[in-house]
Amino acid sequence: MDENTLNISWYGRCCFLVNHKKISILIDPYDAYCGVDIGSIEADILVSSSTWHDHGHIGASPKAHIYSYPGEYEHNGISITGIEAKEDRGTPTVIFNIKVGPFSITNYADFGPLQKNEFDENLTPKQKVVLESTNIAFIRPSIAGDKIQKVNKHNEIALDYCNPSIIFPEHYFPTSFINQHVPDNLRQDFLLPNTVVDEMIRNFNQYSLKEINDNHVTINKADLGSKKIYKFLSIHSQVKYKNYVHTGSNLST
């Protein structure tokens, strides 16, 4: 893998493993409270946007160097910027930007549109430039209200701060995994977040959809020349359904 190549693997929800040259970066691993076990993932760096169960399972990669606070960091030539933000309910989250080679990756995690005014007031000019540099963005759907309906009003705001070439939707499990592993009586709760993911993709109509029939994708510098949404249809084979604990229909977590 050379300077201009990036490999991204997906472990479900907001958990991505980014590989660039000889460095691996694990983003927002989740614990079994989600009803799914991601197992152990070897990484050099672990970036966690919050301590919530679906973003802060640092035990998933015990040997990784952990970044979980706002600030500016440098790690083996990789620039990491954490920007303080809040979820809609007011609890803290951190928007992390990671620069590797020609790639500027931003995970917006649980940044809430209801907190936009406060975020804008505290955003420094330097942080604004960092977000504007984003060419790959991880974005979760955001809707009015906590409960997913058949049709939802969306209020995603990540694109107010950047104009990425590539978007990865997050905060869901693929339909194939759910249908194969989740019991019939619990399946609908797991499927509900897919509804708002698909709505968000349709709303971002300036982007063409590229469905990935795998759990990983290789991105080259040349891929940054067009606007695409990459939607994973599979997750890593080591991810296992464990038991049902938390309803997937509640977007507030």
C-alpha positions in Angstrom: 0.0 0.0 0.0 1.5 3.3 -1.1 1.1 6.9 0.0 -1.9 7.5 -2.3 -3.9 4.4 -1.2 -6.2 3.9 1.7 -8.0 0.8 2.9 -11.2 1.1 5.0 -12.9 -1.9 6.7 -16.2 -1.7 8.4 -17.2 -3.6 11.6 -20.8 -2.2 11.8 -22.3 0.9 13.3 -19.6 3.6 13.5 -16.6 1.3 13.7 -14.1 1.6 10.9 -10.5 0.4 10.5 -8.4 2.6 8.3 -5.1 1.3 7.0 -2.6 3.6 5.3 0.8 2.2 4.5 1.9 0.5 7.7 -0.4 2.4 10.1 -3.8 1.1 11.2 -6.4 3.4 12.8 -9.5 2.1 14.6 -12.4 4.5 14.8 -15.3 4.2 17.4 -15.4 0.5 18.3 -18.6 -0.4 20.2 -19.2 -2.9 22.9 -21.7 -5.8 23.2 -24.4 -3.6 24.7 -25.4 -3.1 21.1 -26.2 -6.9 21.0 -23.2 -7.5 18.7 -19.6 -8.5 19.5 -16.9 -7.0 17.3 -14.1 -9.1 18.9 -10.5 -8.0 19.1 -9.2 -5.7 16.4 -5.4 -5.0 16.1 -4.6 -1.4 15.5 -1.8 1.1 16.1 -4.2 4.0 16.9 -7.7 4.0 18.4 -9.8 7.1 18.1 -13.0 7.3 20.3 -15.5 10.1 19.9 -17.1 9.5 23.3 -17.3 7.1 26.2 -20.7 5.9 25.2 -21.0 2.1 24.6 -21.4 2.4 20.9 -18.3 4.6 20.4 -15.8 4.0 23.2 -15.0 0.3 23.5 -11.3 0.8 23.9 -10.8 -2.8 25.1 -11.4 -3.8 21.5 -7.8 -3.0 20.7 -5.7 -3.2 23.9 -2.3 -2.3 22.3 -3.5 0.8 20.4 -2.5 4.3 21.3 -5.8 6.0 22.3 -7.1 9.4 21.4 -10.4 10.5 23.0 -10.1 14.1 23.9 -10.2 17.4 22.0 -6.8 18.7 20.9 -4.1 18.5 18.2 -1.9 15.5 18.0 0.8 14.0 15.9 1.5 10.2 15.7 4.1 8.8 13.4 3.4 11.4 10.7 -0.4 11.3 11.1 -2.2 14.5 12.2 -5.1 14.0 14.5 -7.4 16.9 15.5 -10.2 16.5 18.0 -12.9 19.2 18.0 -15.2 19.4 21.0 -18.9 19.1 20.2 -22.1 17.9 21.7 -24.9 15.5 21.0 -28.5 16.8 20.7 -29.1 15.8 24.3 -26.1 18.0 25.4 -23.6 15.2 26.3 -20.1 15.6 24.9 -18.7 14.1 21.8 -15.6 14.8 19.8 -15.4 15.3 16.0 -12.1 13.8 14.9 -10.2 14.6 11.8 -7.3 12.3 10.7 -4.9 13.3 8.0 -2.9 10.5 6.3 -1.2 11.2 3.0 -3.6 13.0 0.6 -6.6 11.9 2.7 -8.4 14.1 5.3 -10.9 11.9 7.1 -13.5 13.3 9.5 -15.8 11.3 11.7 -18.8 13.4 12.7 -20.0 10.7 15.1 -22.9 11.9 17.2 -22.6 15.6 16.5 -26.1 17.0 17.1 -27.8 19.7 15.0 -29.6 21.0 18.1 -26.1 22.1 19.3 -25.1 23.8 16.1 -25.2 27.4 17.4 -23.0 26.6 20.4 -20.6 24.7 18.2 -20.3 27.5 15.7 -19.6 30.0 18.4 -16.7 27.9 19.8 -15.3 26.7 16.5 -11.9 28.3 15.9 -10.7 29.5 12.5 -8.0 26.8 12.5 -10.6 24.1 13.4 -12.9 25.4 10.6 -10.0 25.0 8.1 -9.4 21.4 9.3 -13.1 20.5 8.7 -13.1 22.2 5.3 -10.1 20.0 4.3 -12.2 16.9 4.7 -12.3 14.7 1.6 -13.7 11.6 3.3 -16.5 11.9 5.9 -18.2 9.4 8.1 -21.8 10.8 8.7 -24.7 9.3 10.6 -28.3 10.1 9.8 -30.0 12.7 11.9 -33.7 13.2 12.1 -36.2 15.3 14.0 -37.2 13.3 17.1 -35.7 10.2 18.7 -37.9 7.6 17.2 -37.7 6.4 13.6 -40.9 6.7 11.6 -41.8 5.3 8.2 -40.9 8.7 6.7 -38.6 11.1 8.6 -37.5 14.7 8.5 -33.7 14.9 8.3 -31.5 17.6 9.7 -27.9 16.4 9.0 -25.5 19.3 9.3 -22.0 17.8 8.6 -22.1 19.2 5.0 -22.3 22.7 6.5 -18.7 22.4 7.4 -17.1 20.4 4.6 -17.5 19.4 1.0 -16.2 15.8 1.0 -15.6 13.7 -2.1 -16.6 10.5 -0.3 -19.2 9.9 2.4 -19.6 6.7 4.4 -22.9 6.4 6.2 -22.7 5.0 9.7 -24.8 4.0 12.7 -26.4 0.9 11.2 -25.9 -2.8 10.6 -26.2 -4.3 7.1 -29.5 -5.9 6.1 -27.8 -9.1 5.1 -26.2 -9.5 8.6 -29.5 -8.7 10.4 -31.6 -11.1 8.3 -29.0 -13.9 8.8 -28.2 -13.6 12.5 -30.9 -11.6 14.4 -33.9 -13.5 15.7 -37.2 -12.9 13.9 -38.9 -11.2 16.8 -36.0 -8.7 17.2 -35.2 -8.1 13.6 -37.3 -5.1 12.9 -35.6 -3.0 15.6 -32.3 -3.7 14.0 -33.6 -2.9 10.5 -35.1 0.5 11.5 -31.8 2.5 11.3 -31.4 1.3 7.7 -34.5 3.3 6.9 -32.9 6.6 7.8 -29.6 5.7 6.3 -31.3 5.1 2.9 -33.2 8.4 3.3 -30.0 10.3 4.0 -28.4 8.8 0.9 -31.4 9.9 -1.2 -31.2 13.4 0.3 -27.5 13.7 -0.5 -28.5 13.6 -4.2 -25.4 15.4 -5.3 -23.5 12.2 -4.6 -23.8 9.0 -6.6 -24.2 5.8 -4.6 -21.5 3.1 -4.7 -22.6 0.0 -2.9 -19.7 -2.2 -1.6 -20.6 -5.9 -1.6 -17.9 -6.5 1.0 -16.6 -5.3 4.3 -13.7 -3.3 3.0 -12.8 -0.9 0.2 -9.6 0.5 -1.3 -9.6 4.2 -2.0 -7.0 5.8 -4.2 -6.2 9.5 -4.5 -7.9 9.5 -8.0 -11.2 8.5 -6.3 -11.3 11.9 -4.6 -12.1 13.5 -8.0 -15.8 12.6 -7.9 -18.6 12.7 -5.3 -19.7 9.3 -4.1 -21.4 7.7 -1.1 -19.9 4.4 -0.3 -22.4 2.1 1.5 -21.1 -1.1 2.9 -23.4 -4.1 2.5 -21.3 -6.4 4.6 -19.4 -6.2 7.9 -16.2 -8.0 8.9 -16.6 -11.8 9.3 -15.4 -11.8 12.9 -18.4 -9.6 14.0 -21.0 -11.8 15.7 -24.6 -11.3 16.9 -24.4 -12.0 20.6 -27.8 -11.1 22.2 -30.3 -8.4 22.1 -30.0 -5.7 24.7 -30.6 -2.3 23.1 -33.4 -1.3 20.7 -31.9 0.0 17.4 -34.9 2.2 16.9 -33.7 4.9 19.3 -31.4 7.2 17.5 -30.4 9.1 20.7 -27.6 6.7 21.6 
